[in-house]
């Protein structure tokens, strides 16, 4: 497999936080690649480095050392404004808490990333297409408090998809949902992967969710403890 086949390349990623006189080693030289169209799950106990790694992959933070390439672009050395621009172009986020604007309709929530990116195409049409893709074409004018938890997460997924990102980063996407809604959301994410070739990276504590991934990376103490190839 060539470098062009990877959407994520992480080389010896290290993150050290200075807490007064104490240095906290959150990541201790992590290396792995993610193939185009792959479904990858990242697991590990609290304090293992999952959140730090997610922040690095999501271009929310920069490493102390090491290289991170996203869609062929070296992003580990970028400054804040440049990271923000890459986030908007290349990454779709799905969070446990949904993070929807409470007074905005589903359509307005999904349109928001397009406004930040200065998209020249009709943002309303793109947002409607994204909502249709997640099965919410009949809920475009509903606000979050008029939607179930599963429907709110579908809006969040539509928002993540609308810019056609290189990767969707899902942080505990089923954590606030009942088991039935959680299963529906995972089926939706996997169908988007299969139908659109969307690369999907899931940070989860749920072994059942991780079991739907092609590969699982287990972190412990800032290092990759082991790696499982599922299918």
C-alpha positions as CSV (number, residue, x, y, z in Angstrom):
1,X,0.0,0.0,0.0
2,X,1.4,3.4,-1.0
3,X,1.3,6.6,1.0
4,X,-1.5,7.9,-1.4
5,X,-3.8,5.1,-0.1
6,X,-3.7,6.5,3.5
7,X,-6.0,9.3,4.7
8,X,-4.1,9.5,8.0
9,X,-0.4,8.9,8.7
10,X,0.8,9.3,12.2
11,X,4.6,9.0,12.9
12,X,5.9,8.8,16.4
13,X,3.3,11.2,17.8
14,X,4.2,12.6,21.3
15,X,2.4,15.0,23.5
16,X,3.7,16.3,26.8
17,X,1.7,18.7,29.0
18,X,3.5,20.9,31.6
19,X,1.5,20.8,34.8
20,X,3.5,23.2,37.0
21,X,6.8,21.5,37.6
22,X,5.4,18.1,36.4
23,X,5.5,16.8,32.8
24,X,2.6,14.6,31.9
25,X,3.3,12.3,29.0
26,X,-0.1,11.9,27.3
27,X,1.2,10.3,24.1
28,X,4.5,8.5,24.1
29,X,5.4,7.9,20.4
30,X,2.3,6.6,18.7
31,X,2.5,5.5,15.1
32,X,-0.2,4.1,12.7
33,X,-1.9,4.7,9.4
34,X,-5.5,4.7,8.4
35,X,-6.5,3.6,4.9
36,X,-8.9,5.4,2.7
37,X,-12.4,4.2,3.4
38,X,-11.4,2.3,6.5
39,X,-13.4,1.9,9.7
40,X,-11.1,2.2,12.7
41,X,-12.0,2.1,16.4
42,X,-9.8,3.5,19.2
43,X,-10.3,2.1,22.7
44,X,-8.5,2.4,26.0
45,X,-9.2,3.2,29.7
46,X,-9.4,6.7,31.1
47,X,-6.0,8.3,31.0
48,X,-4.8,6.1,28.1
49,X,-4.4,9.0,25.7
50,X,-7.6,8.5,23.7
51,X,-8.8,12.1,24.1
52,X,-5.3,13.6,23.4
53,X,-5.0,11.4,20.2
54,X,-8.5,12.5,19.2
55,X,-7.6,16.1,19.6
56,X,-4.5,15.6,17.4
57,X,-6.4,13.8,14.7
58,X,-9.1,16.4,14.8
59,X,-6.6,19.2,14.4
60,X,-7.7,20.7,17.8
61,X,-4.2,20.5,19.2
62,X,-0.6,20.0,18.0
63,X,1.9,17.4,19.1
64,X,5.1,18.0,21.1
65,X,6.9,15.9,18.6
66,X,6.2,13.6,15.6
67,X,4.4,14.1,12.3
68,X,0.7,13.9,11.4
69,X,-0.4,13.8,7.8
70,X,-4.1,14.2,7.0
71,X,-5.2,13.5,3.4
72,X,-1.5,13.9,2.4
73,X,-1.1,17.3,4.1
74,X,1.4,17.7,7.0
75,X,-0.8,19.3,9.7
76,X,1.2,18.7,12.9
77,X,3.2,21.9,12.4
78,X,0.3,24.2,11.5
79,X,-0.7,27.2,13.6
80,X,-4.2,27.7,15.0
81,X,-5.8,29.5,12.1
82,X,-4.4,27.0,9.6
83,X,-5.6,24.1,11.8
84,X,-9.1,25.6,11.9
85,X,-9.2,25.8,8.1
86,X,-8.1,22.2,7.8
87,X,-10.7,21.1,10.3
88,X,-13.5,22.7,8.3
89,X,-12.3,21.3,5.0
90,X,-11.2,17.8,5.9
91,X,-12.9,16.6,9.2
92,X,-16.5,15.9,10.1
93,X,-17.1,15.6,13.9
94,X,-19.8,13.6,15.6
95,X,-19.9,14.0,19.4
96,X,-21.5,12.2,22.2
97,X,-23.3,15.4,23.3
98,X,-24.6,16.1,19.7
99,X,-23.5,19.8,20.1
100,X,-26.4,21.2,18.1
101,X,-27.5,24.8,18.3
102,X,-30.7,24.5,20.4
103,X,-32.7,27.4,18.7
104,X,-31.7,26.5,15.2
105,X,-33.6,24.1,12.9
106,X,-32.0,20.8,11.7
107,X,-31.4,22.5,8.4
108,X,-29.7,25.5,10.0
109,X,-27.5,23.3,12.1
110,X,-26.3,21.3,9.1
111,X,-25.8,24.5,7.0
112,X,-23.4,26.0,9.6
113,X,-20.1,24.3,8.5
114,X,-20.8,25.5,4.9
115,X,-21.0,29.1,6.1
116,X,-17.6,28.8,7.8
117,X,-16.0,27.3,4.8
118,X,-17.4,30.0,2.4
119,X,-18.8,27.3,0.2
120,X,-19.8,28.7,-3.2
121,X,-22.5,26.2,-4.0
122,X,-26.0,26.5,-2.6
123,X,-25.6,25.6,1.1
124,X,-29.3,24.9,1.6
125,X,-29.3,22.3,-1.2
126,X,-26.2,20.6,0.2
127,X,-27.7,20.6,3.7
128,X,-31.0,19.1,2.4
129,X,-29.1,16.4,0.6
130,X,-27.1,15.5,3.8
131,X,-30.3,15.4,5.9
132,X,-31.9,13.2,3.3
133,X,-28.9,10.9,3.4
134,X,-29.4,10.3,7.1
135,X,-33.2,9.8,6.8
136,X,-34.4,13.2,8.1
137,X,-35.8,14.8,5.0
138,X,-39.1,15.2,6.8
139,X,-37.5,16.9,9.9
140,X,-35.6,19.8,8.3
141,X,-37.6,22.5,10.1
142,X,-37.5,20.8,13.5
143,X,-35.4,22.1,16.4
144,X,-33.3,19.8,18.6
145,X,-35.9,19.8,21.4
146,X,-38.4,18.5,18.9
147,X,-36.3,15.5,17.9
148,X,-35.4,12.3,19.7
149,X,-31.8,11.6,20.8
150,X,-31.3,9.3,17.8
151,X,-32.7,12.0,15.4
152,X,-30.4,14.6,17.0
153,X,-27.4,12.4,16.4
154,X,-28.5,11.9,12.8
155,X,-28.6,15.7,12.4
156,X,-25.0,15.8,13.8
157,X,-24.0,13.1,11.3
158,X,-25.5,15.2,8.4
159,X,-23.6,18.2,9.7
160,X,-20.4,16.1,9.7
161,X,-21.0,14.9,6.1
162,X,-22.0,18.2,4.5
163,X,-18.5,19.4,3.6
164,X,-17.6,15.9,2.1
165,X,-14.7,15.5,4.6
166,X,-11.7,13.2,4.2
167,X,-12.6,11.6,7.6
168,X,-15.5,11.5,10.1
169,X,-14.2,11.5,13.6
170,X,-16.9,10.1,16.0
171,X,-16.3,10.5,19.7
172,X,-18.5,8.1,21.7
173,X,-21.3,8.5,19.1
174,X,-23.7,6.2,20.9
175,X,-22.8,7.2,24.4
176,X,-26.0,9.3,25.1
177,X,-28.4,6.9,23.3
178,X,-30.4,3.9,24.3
179,X,-29.3,0.6,22.8
180,X,-31.8,0.6,19.9
181,X,-31.0,4.2,18.9
182,X,-27.3,3.5,19.3
183,X,-27.5,0.4,17.0
184,X,-29.3,2.5,14.4
185,X,-26.7,5.2,14.5
186,X,-23.9,2.7,14.0
187,X,-25.7,1.0,11.1
188,X,-26.1,4.5,9.5
189,X,-22.4,5.3,10.0
190,X,-21.3,2.0,8.5
191,X,-23.8,2.4,5.6
192,X,-22.3,5.8,4.8
193,X,-18.8,4.2,4.9
194,X,-19.9,1.4,2.5
195,X,-22.0,3.6,0.1
196,X,-19.8,6.7,0.0
197,X,-16.3,5.4,1.0
198,X,-16.2,7.7,4.0
199,X,-13.3,7.0,6.3
200,X,-14.6,6.5,9.8
201,X,-12.6,6.8,13.0
202,X,-14.5,6.0,16.2
203,X,-13.4,6.6,19.8
204,X,-15.4,4.4,22.1
205,X,-15.6,2.5,25.3
206,X,-18.2,0.2,23.9
207,X,-16.9,-3.2,22.8
208,X,-20.0,-3.8,20.6
209,X,-19.4,-0.5,18.8
210,X,-15.7,-1.4,18.3
211,X,-16.7,-4.8,17.1
212,X,-18.2,-3.1,14.0
213,X,-14.9,-1.7,13.0
214,X,-12.4,-3.3,10.6
215,X,-9.6,-2.6,13.0
216,X,-9.3,-1.7,16.7
217,X,-6.3,0.1,18.3
218,X,-6.1,-0.3,22.1
219,X,-4.2,2.5,23.9
220,X,-2.7,2.3,27.4
221,X,-0.5,4.9,29.1
222,X,0.0,6.9,25.9
223,X,1.1,3.9,23.8
224,X,-0.5,1.4,21.5
225,X,-1.0,-1.7,23.6
226,X,-2.2,-3.9,20.8
227,X,-4.1,-3.8,17.5
228,X,-6.8,-6.1,16.3
229,X,-7.7,-6.7,12.7
230,X,-11.4,-7.7,12.7
231,X,-12.3,-8.0,9.0
